[in-house]
Amino acid sequence: MARRLAPADVALLAEVAGLRFPTEDLAPLADAFEAHLAFVAPLLHADLDDVNPSLTHDPRWRD
């Protein structure tokens, strides 16, 4: 898979989010972000036609 996210893109995203990363961390962060994008990409093609939205959410942990 060709890289779509450059270290400069990570720097821009970080700036927008109010974060700062050392320059030497930008390339590894771009690689990690690409890995996350590749992992979730199949979800974009999931057939959800018969799935109803969740109308409630209870964030409490259950033992």
PyMOL Python script that loads the backbone (N, CA, C, O; Angstrom):
from pymol import cmd

cmd.read_pdbstr("""\
ATOM      1  N   MET A   1       0.837  -1.166   0.000  1.00  0.00           N
ATOM      2  CA  MET A   1       0.000   0.000   0.000  1.00  0.00           C
ATOM      3  C   MET A   1       0.891   1.241   0.000  1.00  0.00           C
ATOM      4  O   MET A   1       1.822   1.350   0.798  1.00  0.00           O
ATOM      5  N   ALA A   2       0.602   2.150  -0.881  1.00  0.00           N
ATOM      6  CA  ALA A   2       1.386   3.377  -0.973  1.00  0.00           C
ATOM      7  C   ALA A   2       1.067   4.287   0.211  1.00  0.00           C
ATOM      8  O   ALA A   2      -0.070   4.357   0.677  1.00  0.00           O
ATOM      9  N   ARG A   3       2.075   4.962   0.670  1.00  0.00           N
ATOM     10  CA  ARG A   3       1.877   5.872   1.798  1.00  0.00           C
ATOM     11  C   ARG A   3       1.037   7.059   1.346  1.00  0.00           C
ATOM     12  O   ARG A   3       1.342   7.701   0.341  1.00  0.00           O
ATOM     13  N   ARG A   4       0.001   7.336   2.081  1.00  0.00           N
ATOM     14  CA  ARG A   4      -0.861   8.468   1.785  1.00  0.00           C
ATOM     15  C   ARG A   4      -0.670   9.601   2.782  1.00  0.00           C
ATOM     16  O   ARG A   4      -1.078  10.735   2.530  1.00  0.00           O
ATOM     17  N   LEU A   5      -0.058   9.295   3.899  1.00  0.00           N
ATOM     18  CA  LEU A   5       0.095  10.287   4.951  1.00  0.00           C
ATOM     19  C   LEU A   5       1.579  10.567   5.164  1.00  0.00           C
ATOM     20  O   LEU A   5       2.337   9.676   5.548  1.00  0.00           O
ATOM     21  N   ALA A   6       1.981  11.786   4.916  1.00  0.00           N
ATOM     22  CA  ALA A   6       3.380  12.179   5.072  1.00  0.00           C
ATOM     23  C   ALA A   6       3.605  12.737   6.476  1.00  0.00           C
ATOM     24  O   ALA A   6       2.655  13.156   7.137  1.00  0.00           O
ATOM     25  N   PRO A   7       4.853  12.743   6.932  1.00  0.00           N
ATOM     26  CA  PRO A   7       5.145  13.359   8.229  1.00  0.00           C
ATOM     27  C   PRO A   7       4.644  14.800   8.332  1.00  0.00           C
ATOM     28  O   PRO A   7       4.228  15.240   9.403  1.00  0.00           O
ATOM     29  N   ALA A   8       4.685  15.523   7.228  1.00  0.00           N
ATOM     30  CA  ALA A   8       4.169  16.900   7.241  1.00  0.00           C
ATOM     31  C   ALA A   8       2.670  16.922   7.520  1.00  0.00           C
ATOM     32  O   ALA A   8       2.166  17.846   8.158  1.00  0.00           O
ATOM     33  N   ASP A   9       1.956  15.900   7.039  1.00  0.00           N
ATOM     34  CA  ASP A   9       0.519  15.799   7.320  1.00  0.00           C
ATOM     35  C   ASP A   9       0.276  15.568   8.807  1.00  0.00           C
ATOM     36  O   ASP A   9      -0.642  16.144   9.390  1.00  0.00           O
ATOM     37  N   VAL A  10       1.100  14.725   9.414  1.00  0.00           N
ATOM     38  CA  VAL A  10       0.985  14.462  10.852  1.00  0.00           C
ATOM     39  C   VAL A  10       1.262  15.748  11.626  1.00  0.00           C
ATOM     40  O   VAL A  10       0.571  16.047  12.600  1.00  0.00           O
ATOM     41  N   ALA A  11       2.251  16.494  11.205  1.00  0.00           N
ATOM     42  CA  ALA A  11       2.569  17.761  11.872  1.00  0.00           C
ATOM     43  C   ALA A  11       1.389  18.724  11.783  1.00  0.00           C
ATOM     44  O   ALA A  11       1.077  19.412  12.754  1.00  0.00           O
ATOM     45  N   LEU A  12       0.739  18.777  10.635  1.00  0.00           N
ATOM     46  CA  LEU A  12      -0.418  19.655  10.466  1.00  0.00           C
ATOM     47  C   LEU A  12      -1.586  19.197  11.336  1.00  0.00           C
ATOM     48  O   LEU A  12      -2.232  20.016  11.990  1.00  0.00           O
ATOM     49  N   LEU A  13      -1.860  17.896  11.347  1.00  0.00           N
ATOM     50  CA  LEU A  13      -2.929  17.367  12.200  1.00  0.00           C
ATOM     51  C   LEU A  13      -2.639  17.652  13.672  1.00  0.00           C
ATOM     52  O   LEU A  13      -3.536  18.018  14.431  1.00  0.00           O
ATOM     53  N   ALA A  14      -1.390  17.481  14.062  1.00  0.00           N
ATOM     54  CA  ALA A  14      -1.006  17.750  15.448  1.00  0.00           C
ATOM     55  C   ALA A  14      -1.220  19.219  15.786  1.00  0.00           C
ATOM     56  O   ALA A  14      -1.716  19.548  16.864  1.00  0.00           O
ATOM     57  N   GLU A  15      -0.850  20.093  14.872  1.00  0.00           N
ATOM     58  CA  GLU A  15      -1.020  21.526  15.114  1.00  0.00           C
ATOM     59  C   GLU A  15      -2.492  21.880  15.274  1.00  0.00           C
ATOM     60  O   GLU A  15      -2.857  22.651  16.162  1.00  0.00           O
ATOM     61  N   VAL A  16      -3.332  21.322  14.420  1.00  0.00           N
ATOM     62  CA  VAL A  16      -4.769  21.579  14.506  1.00  0.00           C
ATOM     63  C   VAL A  16      -5.327  21.081  15.840  1.00  0.00           C
ATOM     64  O   VAL A  16      -6.207  21.711  16.426  1.00  0.00           O
ATOM     65  N   ALA A  17      -4.810  19.950  16.310  1.00  0.00           N
ATOM     66  CA  ALA A  17      -5.270  19.370  17.577  1.00  0.00           C
ATOM     67  C   ALA A  17      -4.608  20.011  18.792  1.00  0.00           C
ATOM     68  O   ALA A  17      -4.943  19.678  19.928  1.00  0.00           O
ATOM     69  N   GLY A  18      -3.681  20.919  18.560  1.00  0.00           N
ATOM     70  CA  GLY A  18      -2.990  21.563  19.672  1.00  0.00           C
ATOM     71  C   GLY A  18      -1.922  20.689  20.304  1.00  0.00           C
ATOM     72  O   GLY A  18      -1.601  20.843  21.482  1.00  0.00           O
ATOM     73  N   LEU A  19      -1.371  19.769  19.518  1.00  0.00           N
ATOM     74  CA  LEU A  19      -0.333  18.861  20.009  1.00  0.00           C
ATOM     75  C   LEU A  19       1.002  19.215  19.376  1.00  0.00           C
ATOM     76  O   LEU A  19       1.060  19.822  18.307  1.00  0.00           O
ATOM     77  N   ARG A  20       2.072  18.824  20.055  1.00  0.00           N
ATOM     78  CA  ARG A  20       3.413  19.022  19.501  1.00  0.00           C
ATOM     79  C   ARG A  20       4.181  17.722  19.625  1.00  0.00           C
ATOM     80  O   ARG A  20       4.174  17.080  20.676  1.00  0.00           O
ATOM     81  N   PHE A  21       4.837  17.343  18.554  1.00  0.00           N
ATOM     82  CA  PHE A  21       5.669  16.148  18.538  1.00  0.00           C
ATOM     83  C   PHE A  21       7.044  16.518  18.009  1.00  0.00           C
ATOM     84  O   PHE A  21       7.155  17.373  17.131  1.00  0.00           O
ATOM     85  N   PRO A  22       8.090  15.892  18.525  1.00  0.00           N
ATOM     86  CA  PRO A  22       9.420  16.120  17.962  1.00  0.00           C
ATOM     87  C   PRO A  22       9.439  15.690  16.491  1.00  0.00           C
ATOM     88  O   PRO A  22       8.744  14.753  16.099  1.00  0.00           O
ATOM     89  N   THR A  23      10.228  16.372  15.703  1.00  0.00           N
ATOM     90  CA  THR A  23      10.310  16.081  14.270  1.00  0.00           C
ATOM     91  C   THR A  23      10.648  14.625  14.004  1.00  0.00           C
ATOM     92  O   THR A  23      10.127  14.031  13.059  1.00  0.00           O
ATOM     93  N   GLU A  24      11.513  14.042  14.825  1.00  0.00           N
ATOM     94  CA  GLU A  24      11.921  12.650  14.592  1.00  0.00           C
ATOM     95  C   GLU A  24      10.789  11.658  14.865  1.00  0.00           C
ATOM     96  O   GLU A  24      10.881  10.497  14.467  1.00  0.00           O
ATOM     97  N   ASP A  25       9.731  12.097  15.533  1.00  0.00           N
ATOM     98  CA  ASP A  25       8.592  11.213  15.803  1.00  0.00           C
ATOM     99  C   ASP A  25       7.528  11.255  14.710  1.00  0.00           C
ATOM    100  O   ASP A  25       6.632  10.411  14.700  1.00  0.00           O
ATOM    101  N   LEU A  26       7.604  12.205  13.800  1.00  0.00           N
ATOM    102  CA  LEU A  26       6.544  12.378  12.810  1.00  0.00           C
ATOM    103  C   LEU A  26       6.447  11.213  11.830  1.00  0.00           C
ATOM    104  O   LEU A  26       5.341  10.767  11.526  1.00  0.00           O
ATOM    105  N   ALA A  27       7.566  10.711  11.330  1.00  0.00           N
ATOM    106  CA  ALA A  27       7.524   9.587  10.380  1.00  0.00           C
ATOM    107  C   ALA A  27       6.971   8.320  11.035  1.00  0.00           C
ATOM    108  O   ALA A  27       6.116   7.667  10.437  1.00  0.00           O
ATOM    109  N   PRO A  28       7.425   7.937  12.250  1.00  0.00           N
ATOM    110  CA  PRO A  28       6.817   6.768  12.894  1.00  0.00           C
ATOM    111  C   PRO A  28       5.330   6.964  13.197  1.00  0.00           C
ATOM    112  O   PRO A  28       4.551   6.016  13.107  1.00  0.00           O
ATOM    113  N   LEU A  29       4.935   8.180  13.554  1.00  0.00           N
ATOM    114  CA  LEU A  29       3.519   8.439  13.792  1.00  0.00           C
ATOM    115  C   LEU A  29       2.714   8.317  12.503  1.00  0.00           C
ATOM    116  O   LEU A  29       1.591   7.815  12.517  1.00  0.00           O
ATOM    117  N   ALA A  30       3.282   8.773  11.394  1.00  0.00           N
ATOM    118  CA  ALA A  30       2.606   8.622  10.100  1.00  0.00           C
ATOM    119  C   ALA A  30       2.435   7.147   9.770  1.00  0.00           C
ATOM    120  O   ALA A  30       1.375   6.738   9.297  1.00  0.00           O
ATOM    121  N   ASP A  31       3.464   6.344  10.012  1.00  0.00           N
ATOM    122  CA  ASP A  31       3.373   4.900   9.771  1.00  0.00           C
ATOM    123  C   ASP A  31       2.297   4.263  10.648  1.00  0.00           C
ATOM    124  O   ASP A  31       1.513   3.438  10.178  1.00  0.00           O
ATOM    125  N   ALA A  32       2.264   4.646  11.914  1.00  0.00           N
ATOM    126  CA  ALA A  32       1.274   4.083  12.834  1.00  0.00           C
ATOM    127  C   ALA A  32      -0.140   4.488  12.431  1.00  0.00           C
ATOM    128  O   ALA A  32      -1.064   3.677  12.488  1.00  0.00           O
ATOM    129  N   PHE A  33      -0.302   5.730  12.028  1.00  0.00           N
ATOM    130  CA  PHE A  33      -1.619   6.195  11.611  1.00  0.00           C
ATOM    131  C   PHE A  33      -2.068   5.463  10.354  1.00  0.00           C
ATOM    132  O   PHE A  33      -3.237   5.095  10.233  1.00  0.00           O
ATOM    133  N   GLU A  34      -1.155   5.250   9.425  1.00  0.00           N
ATOM    134  CA  GLU A  34      -1.468   4.476   8.217  1.00  0.00           C
ATOM    135  C   GLU A  34      -1.897   3.060   8.577  1.00  0.00           C
ATOM    136  O   GLU A  34      -2.825   2.522   7.974  1.00  0.00           O
ATOM    137  N   ALA A  35      -1.230   2.453   9.555  1.00  0.00           N
ATOM    138  CA  ALA A  35      -1.595   1.100   9.985  1.00  0.00           C
ATOM    139  C   ALA A  35      -3.009   1.089  10.556  1.00  0.00           C
ATOM    140  O   ALA A  35      -3.782   0.169  10.289  1.00  0.00           O
ATOM    141  N   HIS A  36      -3.345   2.097  11.332  1.00  0.00           N
ATOM    142  CA  HIS A  36      -4.702   2.187  11.879  1.00  0.00           C
ATOM    143  C   HIS A  36      -5.725   2.374  10.761  1.00  0.00           C
ATOM    144  O   HIS A  36      -6.785   1.749  10.776  1.00  0.00           O
ATOM    145  N   LEU A  37      -5.411   3.225   9.803  1.00  0.00           N
ATOM    146  CA  LEU A  37      -6.327   3.432   8.683  1.00  0.00           C
ATOM    147  C   LEU A  37      -6.528   2.152   7.888  1.00  0.00           C
ATOM    148  O   LEU A  37      -7.647   1.846   7.476  1.00  0.00           O
ATOM    149  N   ALA A  38      -5.456   1.403   7.670  1.00  0.00           N
ATOM    150  CA  ALA A  38      -5.563   0.138   6.938  1.00  0.00           C
ATOM    151  C   ALA A  38      -6.402  -0.871   7.716  1.00  0.00           C
ATOM    152  O   ALA A  38      -7.136  -1.663   7.124  1.00  0.00           O
ATOM    153  N   PHE A  39      -6.293  -0.841   9.040  1.00  0.00           N
ATOM    154  CA  PHE A  39      -7.052  -1.774   9.871  1.00  0.00           C
ATOM    155  C   PHE A  39      -8.551  -1.490   9.811  1.00  0.00           C
ATOM    156  O   PHE A  39      -9.353  -2.422   9.751  1.00  0.00           O
ATOM    157  N   VAL A  40      -8.936  -0.219   9.828  1.00  0.00           N
ATOM    158  CA  VAL A  40     -10.355   0.125   9.842  1.00  0.00           C
ATOM    159  C   VAL A  40     -10.955   0.280   8.452  1.00  0.00           C
ATOM    160  O   VAL A  40     -12.175   0.391   8.324  1.00  0.00           O
ATOM    161  N   ALA A  41     -10.136   0.291   7.411  1.00  0.00           N
ATOM    162  CA  ALA A  41     -10.641   0.469   6.048  1.00  0.00           C
ATOM    163  C   ALA A  41     -11.733  -0.530   5.674  1.00  0.00           C
ATOM    164  O   ALA A  41     -12.712  -0.128   5.046  1.00  0.00           O
ATOM    165  N   PRO A  42     -11.615  -1.814   6.029  1.00  0.00           N
ATOM    166  CA  PRO A  42     -12.694  -2.747   5.674  1.00  0.00           C
ATOM    167  C   PRO A  42     -14.044  -2.375   6.291  1.00  0.00           C
ATOM    168  O   PRO A  42     -15.088  -2.742   5.751  1.00  0.00           O
ATOM    169  N   LEU A  43     -14.038  -1.665   7.396  1.00  0.00           N
ATOM    170  CA  LEU A  43     -15.297  -1.262   8.021  1.00  0.00           C
ATOM    171  C   LEU A  43     -16.081  -0.294   7.145  1.00  0.00           C
ATOM    172  O   LEU A  43     -17.307  -0.218   7.236  1.00  0.00           O
ATOM    173  N   LEU A  44     -15.372   0.444   6.297  1.00  0.00           N
ATOM    174  CA  LEU A  44     -16.047   1.379   5.401  1.00  0.00           C
ATOM    175  C   LEU A  44     -16.902   0.658   4.371  1.00  0.00           C
ATOM    176  O   LEU A  44     -17.823   1.247   3.805  1.00  0.00           O
ATOM    177  N   HIS A  45     -16.602  -0.618   4.125  1.00  0.00           N
ATOM    178  CA  HIS A  45     -17.318  -1.394   3.115  1.00  0.00           C
ATOM    179  C   HIS A  45     -18.266  -2.414   3.737  1.00  0.00           C
ATOM    180  O   HIS A  45     -18.821  -3.252   3.026  1.00  0.00           O
ATOM    181  N   ALA A  46     -18.458  -2.354   5.042  1.00  0.00           N
ATOM    182  CA  ALA A  46     -19.333  -3.309   5.717  1.00  0.00           C
ATOM    183  C   ALA A  46     -20.786  -3.053   5.324  1.00  0.00           C
ATOM    184  O   ALA A  46     -21.229  -1.908   5.243  1.00  0.00           O
ATOM    185  N   ASP A  47     -21.514  -4.136   5.082  1.00  0.00           N
ATOM    186  CA  ASP A  47     -22.929  -4.038   4.735  1.00  0.00           C
ATOM    187  C   ASP A  47     -23.728  -3.846   6.022  1.00  0.00           C
ATOM    188  O   ASP A  47     -23.888  -4.780   6.808  1.00  0.00           O
ATOM    189  N   LEU A  48     -24.218  -2.653   6.224  1.00  0.00           N
ATOM    190  CA  LEU A  48     -24.951  -2.325   7.443  1.00  0.00           C
ATOM    191  C   LEU A  48     -26.423  -2.039   7.170  1.00  0.00           C
ATOM    192  O   LEU A  48     -27.102  -1.424   7.993  1.00  0.00           O
ATOM    193  N   ASP A  49     -26.916  -2.484   6.015  1.00  0.00           N
ATOM    194  CA  ASP A  49     -28.300  -2.200   5.645  1.00  0.00           C
ATOM    195  C   ASP A  49     -29.301  -2.743   6.658  1.00  0.00           C
ATOM    196  O   ASP A  49     -30.322  -2.104   6.912  1.00  0.00           O
ATOM    197  N   ASP A  50     -29.032  -3.900   7.237  1.00  0.00           N
ATOM    198  CA  ASP A  50     -29.969  -4.517   8.175  1.00  0.00           C
ATOM    199  C   ASP A  50     -29.584  -4.282   9.635  1.00  0.00           C
ATOM    200  O   ASP A  50     -30.067  -4.984  10.523  1.00  0.00           O
ATOM    201  N   VAL A  51     -28.729  -3.311   9.883  1.00  0.00           N
ATOM    202  CA  VAL A  51     -28.282  -3.023  11.246  1.00  0.00           C
ATOM    203  C   VAL A  51     -28.946  -1.733  11.715  1.00  0.00           C
ATOM    204  O   VAL A  51     -28.835  -0.689  11.072  1.00  0.00           O
ATOM    205  N   ASN A  52     -29.628  -1.827  12.835  1.00  0.00           N
ATOM    206  CA  ASN A  52     -30.279  -0.646  13.401  1.00  0.00           C
ATOM    207  C   ASN A  52     -29.280   0.145  14.238  1.00  0.00           C
ATOM    208  O   ASN A  52     -28.396  -0.439  14.864  1.00  0.00           O
ATOM    209  N   PRO A  53     -29.412   1.460  14.252  1.00  0.00           N
ATOM    210  CA  PRO A  53     -28.502   2.260  15.065  1.00  0.00           C
ATOM    211  C   PRO A  53     -28.763   2.040  16.550  1.00  0.00           C
ATOM    212  O   PRO A  53     -29.882   1.731  16.961  1.00  0.00           O
ATOM    213  N   SER A  54     -27.741   2.201  17.324  1.00  0.00           N
ATOM    214  CA  SER A  54     -27.874   2.110  18.773  1.00  0.00           C
ATOM    215  C   SER A  54     -28.429   3.434  19.282  1.00  0.00           C
ATOM    216  O   SER A  54     -27.850   4.495  19.050  1.00  0.00           O
ATOM    217  N   LEU A  55     -29.546   3.359  19.971  1.00  0.00           N
ATOM    218  CA  LEU A  55     -30.180   4.582  20.453  1.00  0.00           C
ATOM    219  C   LEU A  55     -29.826   4.903  21.894  1.00  0.00           C
ATOM    220  O   LEU A  55     -30.080   6.006  22.376  1.00  0.00           O
ATOM    221  N   THR A  56     -29.238   3.931  22.577  1.00  0.00           N
ATOM    222  CA  THR A  56     -28.816   4.164  23.954  1.00  0.00           C
ATOM    223  C   THR A  56     -27.393   3.664  24.126  1.00  0.00           C
ATOM    224  O   THR A  56     -26.914   2.805  23.387  1.00  0.00           O
ATOM    225  N   HIS A  57     -26.742   4.226  25.117  1.00  0.00           N
ATOM    226  CA  HIS A  57     -25.374   3.804  25.408  1.00  0.00           C
ATOM    227  C   HIS A  57     -25.168   3.891  26.910  1.00  0.00           C
ATOM    228  O   HIS A  57     -25.393   4.936  27.520  1.00  0.00           O
ATOM    229  N   ASP A  58     -24.743   2.798  27.491  1.00  0.00           N
ATOM    230  CA  ASP A  58     -24.444   2.760  28.920  1.00  0.00           C
ATOM    231  C   ASP A  58     -22.950   2.480  29.069  1.00  0.00           C
ATOM    232  O   ASP A  58     -22.523   1.334  28.929  1.00  0.00           O
ATOM    233  N   PRO A  59     -22.144   3.517  29.353  1.00  0.00           N
ATOM    234  CA  PRO A  59     -20.692   3.339  29.379  1.00  0.00           C
ATOM    235  C   PRO A  59     -20.153   2.675  30.643  1.00  0.00           C
ATOM    236  O   PRO A  59     -18.940   2.512  30.775  1.00  0.00           O
ATOM    237  N   ARG A  60     -21.026   2.289  31.577  1.00  0.00           N
ATOM    238  CA  ARG A  60     -20.544   1.691  32.817  1.00  0.00           C
ATOM    239  C   ARG A  60     -19.999   0.292  32.569  1.00  0.00           C
ATOM    240  O   ARG A  60     -20.539  -0.470  31.768  1.00  0.00           O
ATOM    241  N   TRP A  61     -18.922  -0.026  33.271  1.00  0.00           N
ATOM    242  CA  TRP A  61     -18.346  -1.372  33.208  1.00  0.00           C
ATOM    243  C   TRP A  61     -19.215  -2.315  34.009  1.00  0.00           C
ATOM    244  O   TRP A  61     -19.742  -1.960  35.064  1.00  0.00           O
ATOM    245  N   ARG A  62     -19.353  -3.494  33.503  1.00  0.00           N
ATOM    246  CA  ARG A  62     -20.089  -4.522  34.237  1.00  0.00           C
ATOM    247  C   ARG A  62     -19.121  -5.624  34.606  1.00  0.00           C
ATOM    248  O   ARG A  62     -18.318  -6.056  33.779  1.00  0.00           O
ATOM    249  N   ASP A  63     -19.193  -6.083  35.853  1.00  0.00           N
ATOM    250  CA  ASP A  63     -18.318  -7.175  36.297  1.00  0.00           C
ATOM    251  C   ASP A  63     -18.941  -8.512  35.992  1.00  0.00           C
ATOM    252  O   ASP A  63     -18.352  -9.550  36.292  1.00  0.00           O
TER     253      ASP A  63
END
""", "prot")
cmd.dss("prot")
cmd.show_as("cartoon", "prot")
cmd.util.cbc("prot")
cmd.orient("prot")
